[in-house]
Every structure is written in C-alpha cells, then in structure tokens.
Amino acid sequence: MRTLRAAAMVPVLVLAAACSGEPEEPHTIVYEVTGTGQIAWIEYKTDGRNSVRDEGITPPWTKSFTLPAEGTQQLQLLIQPAGEHELSASIEVDGQPLTSSASAGSDGGGTMSLTGELGG
C-alpha cells in the first residue's frame, strides 16, 4: 500500500508592532486540525511556554486562546495521527494565517509539527 507522508517543521517569526507608547492588544491564537481519520494525540502550547496534550481525537479540532502582546511566546502544534488519515493543520494569529501543513498516510506514522514565535 502506498503511503504519502508530509510533515512541516516551519519556524515562523512574527514581530510585534513598534512601540508607540500605548499598550498593545493581546493576540488571538487559533489552532485548527481538519480532515479524516483518528488522531492519537495533539500537543499544543497555550501560554507560550507550557504544553497541553489532548488524546483520542476525531477531527475537526480547534483551540482558541489569547496571549499578551508583551514578551516572546512560542507557538507549537504537534499532531500524531492514528491509522489512515488525511489531515490539515493551521495556526492563525489575530485572524491571519501564520503557518499550515497537510498530511496523508495509511500507517499512522509521522508527526505533523507546526511552530512559530510571537514577540519582539
């Protein structure tokens, strides 16, 4: 059986707007996974530092949260498919796409990884 695997390790840097003296608005982050097939686990960061893991997921899956504009925060979304799958994953910051990836396979192999950084 033919298997296609795609994984993205995409470092992305998003720079905060230049200091204007006024406090900046917090960032709205949306992690999203769509497609078909079971997902063994999804691991993601919601505070820029610590990871959270959800297990036994059937897409679609979405997590939304806010991060302060100050400081530097790491964004990370790791997905481990379970069995046959066709998945798409994305990270959005303030309604704008930051990064995305797609993966298809029949053996559950290969972890999808999306990463980025907010701050300046």
N, C-alpha and C positions, 0 to 999 in steps of 0.2 A: 504494500500500500504506500503510495507516495505521500510524503509529508512536507509541508512548507512551514518553515519557522521564521518568524521575524521578531526581533527584539530591538528596542531602541534604548540606548543609554545616551540621552541627549542633554548635555549640560546647557542650561539657558540662564542668562543673567538679565534680570530686569532691574534697571536703575530707578531709584526713587527720584521724583521731581526735585529740581534745585530748590534749596532752602529759600523761602520767601518771607520768613518771619512768622507766618501763620501756621498753626498745626495742620498737618496733612490728614486727610480722611483715611480710615483703615481700609485695607484691601479685602475684597470679597474673593474667596478662592472656591472653585468648584472642581472636584474630581469626578469623572464620569467614566463608566465602563458599560458598553452596549455590545450586543451580539448574541450568539447562541452557544450553548454548552455550559457545563458546570465550571465553577471556579473553586479550586481547593481553598485558596485564601487570597485576601487583598491586604496589603500593609501600606499605611499612609501616615504622613505627618500632618497634624492639625495645629500645632503650636510653633512650628518652625524648628523644633528640636527633637521631640519625643515621638516614637512610632506607636500606632494603634493597629491591631490586626482583627479583621473580620474573617470568619471561616464559613465554608459550605454555602456559597453564594450562587444564585441564579441571576444573570443579567436581566434587566438593566439595574445598575447600582450607581448611586450618586451620593456624595458627601459635600456639604457646603459649610463654610465657616469664615470667620474674619480674622485677619492678622493686623496688628498695628503697623502704621506706616514707618515708625521709627525702628532703627536697628536692622539687622540682617536675619532673615528666616530662610531655612531650607525647605523646599517643596519636594516631596518624593511620593511616588505611587508605584508599588510593586504588585504584580498580578501573577499568580501561579494557576494556570488552567488545569482542569482535571478531566482528562479524556479528550474526546473530539470537540473542537471549538473553532469559532470564528469570532474574534473579539476586536473591538476598537476601544481605545482609551484616550482620554484627553485631560489636560489641566487648563483651566481658564482663570485669569486674574482680572478682576474688575470687568467681566463680560468679554474680554479679549482672549483669543486662544494663545496659550503660552507654548504648548507642545502637544503632540499627539502621536499615536502609534497604532498599528494593526497587526494581528497575528492570526494564523490559521494552522491547524495541525490535527493529527489523529491520535497522538500518543500522550498528550498532556505535558509533553516536555517543553522546556524553555520558559523562563520567567520574563515577563514584559516589565520594563523598567522605564519610568519617566521621571526626570528630575529637573529642578530649577532652583533659582535663588532670588529672593526679594531683598532689596536693601541698597544702601549706598554709603 
